[in-house]
Amino acid sequence: MKKVILGALLGGLTLFVWGSISHMATPLGEVGIRVIPPAAEGAVLAALKGALSERALYIFPGLDMGHASEQERQAWPAKYDAGPAGIVVFNPRPTGTMAKWFSTEFVGNVLAALMAAIVILHVPASVGLLRRAALVGLLGLLEGFDIDVSQWNWYSFPTAYMLAQLVDHLAGWFLAGLVLVRVCRDQA
């Protein structure tokens, strides 16, 4: 059990360090992401503040499937096709500090690495270090296919962003896998 906890901590640290490197020292963290042009930001912020009030994900054009009339349902595809369409992550009163955000990220990375450590414990050491690390890397792709491909499909996330996320997950989880299979090697 101690090796699992140590693996989770070191695997989580590996994911955290990789995330820092991939988002600050490589283009992976910026692929498909844009900032609102400064000349337009004021108008966009004013429109958002005027239209939205609670912290939520907002999808446009909107269609509340639970309350939409048949006429609204039939009109929606044309609204969507006319564009624009998108998703807004809105927080009217953002709070937090870099320290809080980084610590939350680290805890999430450790918990994810704990799950991977539990999986890797069930893979015999005879499979070999690199193959077991590759298995953990595939867990990163599993995460990416489930989350990032869905966001690309349903919410029109940019293709380049989705592909960069898949590379980021695969690389980060492979590196974490190298740590996990070494730390947890006697448990298999």
VOGU-513033 format. One record per atom (N, C-alpha, C): z, x, y; residue in one letter. Coordinates in steps of 0.02 Angstrom, whole numbers, padded with zeros to 5 digits, always signed. Each point is the difference from the previous one (the first is absolute). Layout:
N
ZXYA...
END
This chain:
188
+00000+00041-00060M+00000-00041+00060M+00000+00043+00063M+00036+00057-00004K+00002+00045+00058K-00069+00026+00017K-00039+00015-00052K-00067+00026+00012K-00045-00053+00030K+00010-00063-00018V-00039-00054+00029V+00015-00006+00074V+00065+00002+00017I+00020-00005+00071I-00026+00060+00039I+00007+00060-00029L-00026+00060+00033L-00076-00005+00007L-00033-00023-00052G-00073-00009+00003G-00019-00049+00055G+00038-00055+00005A-00015-00050+00052A+00009+00031+00069A+00053+00038+00010L+00011+00031+00065L-00054+00051+00017L-00015+00044-00048L-00050+00052+00013L-00071-00029+00001L-00014-00049-00043G-00065-00033+00002G-00009-00038+00065G+00054-00034+00022G-00002-00036+00065G-00010+00048+00057G+00034+00057-00002L-00009+00050+00052L-00072+00026+00000L-00028+00010-00059T-00070+00022-00004T-00047-00051+00031T+00011-00064-00016L-00041-00053+00031L+00008+00000+00076L+00061+00008+00023F+00014-00001+00071F-00034+00058+00036F+00006+00060-00029V-00032+00059+00030V-00076-00008-00002V-00027-00023-00057W-00073-00011-00003W-00021-00051+00052W+00037-00054+00008G-00017-00051+00050G-00002+00029+00069G+00048+00045+00015S+00001+00032+00066S-00061+00044+00009S-00015+00040-00051I-00059+00044+00004I-00064-00041+00005I-00007-00050-00043S-00063-00037-00002S-00012-00040+00064S+00054-00021+00033H-00008-00040+00061H-00001+00041+00064H+00027+00062-00003M+00002+00040+00062M-00045+00061-00002M-00017+00024-00059A-00039+00062-00004A-00069-00010-00031A-00014-00060-00023T-00067-00014-00027T-00026-00064+00034T-00064-00013-00006P-00027-00061+00030P+00018-00064-00039P+00031+00006-00058L+00014-00059-00041L+00041-00053+00037L+00046+00022+00042G+00043-00047+00035G-00034-00039+00056G-00060+00020+00019E-00034-00032+00056E-00066-00034-00019E-00021+00009-00062V-00064-00028-00021V+00001-00076+00005V-00047-00027+00037G-00007-00072+00007G+00047-00032+00050G+00043+00039+00032I+00048-00027+00049I-00023+00018+00070I+00003-00048+00044R-00019+00011+00070R+00055-00027+00046R+00004+00027+00059V+00045-00027+00051V-00041-00045+00046V+00033-00048+00029I-00034-00043+00049I-00017+00043+00060I-00061-00004+00026P-00017+00040+00058P+00049-00013+00058P+00023+00053+00033P+00050-00008+00054P-00020-00052+00052P-00063-00004+00017A-00022-00048+00051A+00009-00073-00023A+00001-00011-00065A+00006-00068-00027A+00071-00016-00025A+00041+00051-00007E+00066-00011-00031E+00043-00051+00037E+00002+00004+00065G+00040-00047+00039G-00019-00073-00012G-00065-00013+00000A-00024-00069-00012A+00015-00023-00071A-00008+00045-00048V+00015-00017-00070V+00074-00015-00009V+00043+00043+00028L+00072-00010-00006L+00021-00065+00033L-00027-00014+00059A+00016-00062+00035A-00021-00061-00042A-00059+00003-00029A-00024-00055-00042A+00045-00009-00061A+00019+00055-00032L+00044-00005-00059L+00068-00029+00019L+00029+00025+00055K+00066-00025+00022K-00004-00074+00017K-00055-00021+00028G-00008-00071+00018G-00012-00045-00059G-00030+00026-00053A-00019-00042-00057A+00048+00003-00059A+00035+00056-00009L+00042+00009-00059L+00072+00010+00021L+00046-00023-00042S+00071+00007+00020S+00044+00031-00053S-00018-00004-00063E+00045+00026-00051E-00032+00057-00038E+00044+00042-00028R-00023+00057-00040R-00032-00028-00064R-00064+00016-00008A-00037-00026-00058A-00068+00033-00004A-00035-00014-00054L-00070+00017-00007L-00040-00061+00021L-00046+00009+00046Y-00042-00055+00023Y-00072+00013-00021Y-00031-00049-00030I-00068+00005-00024I-00044-00044+00044I-00057+00026+00020F-00047-00040+00038F-00071+00010-00025F-00042-00051+00002P+00018-00068+00019P+00048-00030-00051P+00047-00040+00025G+00051-00027-00043G-00020-00064-00035G+00029-00010-00059L-00008-00063-00037L+00063-00009-00041L+00041-00048+00019D+00062-00015-00037D-00019-00046-00058D-00010+00030-00058M-00024-00038-00058M+00046-00058-00019M+00064+00006+00016G+00047-00053-00017G-00003-00060+00046G-00028+00009+00060H-00001-00054+00049H-00069-00014+00030H-00050+00035-00022A-00067-00008+00029A-00032-00065-00024A-00035-00031+00045S-00038-00060-00018S-00064+00022-00036S-00032-00047-00032E-00063+00016-00034E-00052+00025+00049E+00000-00028+00059Q-00047+00021+00053Q+00014+00072+00021Q+00064+00018+00007E+00018+00069+00019E-00020+00049-00056E+00010-00020-00062R-00019+00043-00057R-00075+00012-00002R-00038-00052+00015Q-00073+00007-00002Q-00026+00041+00060Q+00036-00003+00056A-00021+00037+00060A+00018+00074-00003A+00050+00017-00040W+00026+00069+00000W-00052+00053-00018W-00040-00008-00053P-00049+00053-00016P-00046+00018+00058P-00020-00049+00038A-00044+00015+00058A+00038+00039+00053A+00064-00017+00011K+00041+00038+00047K+00007+00072-00023K+00012+00008-00065Y+00008+00067-00027Y-00065+00040+00007Y-00055-00030-00018D-00065+00034+00004D-00019+00019+00071D+00021-00041+00049A-00015+00013+00070A+00039+00059+00027A+00059+00014-00030G+00042+00057+00020G+00030-00010+00069G+00044+00043+00020P+00029+00053-00041P+00051-00028-00050P+00016+00041-00048A+00051-00017-00050A+00046+00060-00006A+00063-00012-00013G+00045+00056-00007G+00071-00021-00017G+00043+00050+00002I+00070-00009-00013I+00039+00039+00053I+00052-00030+00027V+00041+00033+00050V+00071+00004-00028V+00029+00060-00001V+00070+00008-00016V+00036-00002+00067V+00039-00052+00011F+00029-00012+00067F+00075+00004-00003F+00029+00038+00046N+00072+00005+00008N+00015-00006+00074N+00027-00057+00022P+00010-00010+00072P+00054+00045+00030P+00047+00021-00041R+00055+00042+00024R+00011+00058-00048R-00044+00049+00001P+00008+00055-00047P+00063+00040+00015P+00033+00019-00053T+00059+00043+00005T-00005+00055-00051T+00044+00046+00004G+00002+00054-00049G-00013+00067+00032G+00013+00050-00039T-00009+00069+00022T-00039+00037-00055T-00025+00057+00018M-00035+00041-00049M+00047+00016-00058M+00063+00015+00015A+00048+00016-00053A+00007-00058-00049A+00005-00061+00026K+00006-00059-00044K-00064-00010-00040K-00057+00007+00031W-00064-00010-00035W-00009+00053-00054W+00016+00063+00016F-00007+00053-00050F+00050-00009-00057F+00062-00019+00015S+00049-00009-00053S-00019-00059-00045S-00025-00054+00029T-00023-00057-00040T-00058+00020-00045T-00047+00038+00027E-00057+00025-00039E+00025+00043-00058E+00048+00044+00014F+00025+00044-00053F+00034-00040-00055F+00041-00048+00018V+00033-00042-00050V-00052-00037-00043V-00051-00027+00032G-00053-00033-00037G-00036+00048-00048G-00012+00062+00023N-00032+00050-00042N+00044+00017-00060N+00065+00007+00011V+00046+00015-00055V+00002-00057-00051V+00003-00061+00024L+00001-00058-00046L-00065-00004-00040L-00057+00014+00032A-00064+00000-00036A-00001+00056-00051A+00025+00059+00018A+00001+00056-00046A+00048-00014-00058A+00053-00038+00012L+00045-00019-00054L-00038-00042-00052L-00042-00046+00023M-00040-00040-00046M-00047+00044-00041M-00031+00048+00034A-00046+00046-00035A+00038+00044-00050A+00061+00021+00018A+00041+00041-00045A+00016-00040-00063A+00015-00064+00007I+00015-00041-00058I-00062-00006-00045I-00058-00007+00031V-00063-00004-00039V-00011+00066-00037V+00007+00056+00035I-00017+00065-00030I+00049+00018-00056I+00060-00028+00001L+00047+00012-00055L-00026-00026-00067L-00045-00048+00003H-00026-00030-00061H-00064+00034-00025H-00020+00054+00033V-00060+00037-00021V+00023+00065-00032V-00018+00011-00063P+00023+00060-00034P-00022+00064+00035P+00044+00050-00003A-00016+00065+00030A-00062+00031-00032A-00015-00019-00063S-00059+00027-00034S-00065-00019+00035S+00002-00050+00043V-00060-00020+00037V-00021+00055+00048V+00046+00041+00023G-00017+00055+00044G+00015-00016+00073G+00018+00053+00036L+00022-00008+00070L-00054-00030+00044L-00059+00028+00000L-00053-00024+00045L-00022-00071-00016L-00003-00017-00064R-00019-00068-00018R+00053-00050+00020R+00064+00019-00006R+00053-00045+00022R+00001-00006+00076R-00012+00055+00035A-00004-00003+00073A-00060-00042+00022A-00056+00005-00037A-00058-00041+00015A+00016-00074-00012A+00040-00015-00050L+00021-00069-00012L+00038-00027+00060L+00045+00041+00028V+00037-00021+00060V-00049-00008+00058V-00049+00045+00006G-00051-00008+00051G-00037-00067-00007G-00013-00020-00062L-00032-00064-00012L+00044-00059+00022L+00066+00009-00003L+00044-00052+00027L-00012-00009+00074L-00016+00055+00035G-00017-00005+00071G-00064-00040+00010G-00049+00012-00045L-00062-00040+00005L+00013-00073-00018L+00045-00012-00047L+00018-00069-00017L+00026-00035+00062L+00044+00034+00036E+00027-00027+00063E-00057-00012+00050E-00044+00047+00006G-00055-00006+00048G-00048-00056-00018G-00018-00004-00064F-00047-00053-00020F+00032-00069+00010F+00064-00005-00014D+00033-00065+00007D+00008-00019+00073D+00021+00046+00043I+00016-00016+00069I-00060+00012+00046I-00025+00060+00001D-00051+00019+00049D-00067-00036-00012D-00020-00006-00063V-00063-00035-00013V+00007-00074+00018V+00059-00029-00014S+00011-00070+00019S-00004-00009+00076S+00031+00046+00037Q-00002-00005+00073Q-00072+00009+00026Q-00037+00044-00031W-00071+00010+00018W-00039-00064-00014W+00012-00029-00058N-00037-00060-00021N+00018-00061+00042N+00063-00016+00005W+00022-00062+00031W+00005+00003+00076W+00018+00058+00027Y+00013+00005+00072Y-00048+00046+00036Y-00053+00020-00033S-00053+00042+00030S+00025+00067+00026S+00051+00029-00034F+00020+00068+00019F-00062+00044-00006F-00008+00050+00043P-00059+00042-00002P-00007+00036-00068P-00062+00005-00023T-00013+00033-00064T+00024+00073+00001T-00013+00035+00054A+00022+00070+00005A+00076+00005-00004A+00035-00046+00031Y+00073-00001-00003Y+00023-00009-00072Y-00029-00049-00035M+00019-00014-00068M-00012+00060-00045M-00058+00032+00007L-00015+00059-00041L+00047+00058+00016L+00017+00010+00064A+00047+00053+00018A+00069-00014-00030A+00020-00063-00001Q+00064-00017-00030Q+00001+00014-00074Q-00056-00014-00035L-00003+00015-00071L+00007+00075-00012L-00034+00041+00040V+00007+00073-00006V+00071+00021+00014V+00030-00027+00053D+00069+00016+00019D+00048-00017-00057D-00006-00060-00028H+00045-00020-00055H-00009+00044-00062H-00063+00013-00018L-00013+00042-00059L+00030+00069+00009L-00013+00032+00057A+00025+00068+00012A+00076+00001+00002A+00029-00045+00038G+00073-00001+00007G+00035-00012-00066G-00025-00047-00039W+00032-00015-00063W-00013+00054-00052W-00057+00034+00002F-00012+00056-00045F+00050+00056+00015F+00010+00015+00064L+00049+00052+00019L+00070-00020-00021L+00018-00063+00012A+00066-00024-00022A+00005+00003-00076A-00056-00013-00034G-00001+00003-00072G+00014+00071-00026G-00027+00050+00034L+00014+00069-00019L+00074+00015+00003L+00033-00026+00051V+00073+00009+00007V+00036-00039-00054V-00018-00063-00009L+00035-00043-00047L-00005+00026-00072L-00058+00022-00021V-00006+00022-00069V+00038+00066-00012V+00009+00039+00052R+00040+00061-00008R+00075-00016-00002R+00022-00042+00046V+00071-00016+00004V+00022-00043-00059V-00041-00047-00020C+00018-00047-00054C-00027+00022-00068C-00023+00062-00006R-00036+00021-00061R+00042-00005-00064R+00064+00014+00004D+00041-00003-00061D+00018-00071-00020D-00014-00048+00043Q+00016-00069-00015Q-00053-00034-00043Q-00060+00028+00001A-00056-00033-00035A+00006+00009-00075A
END
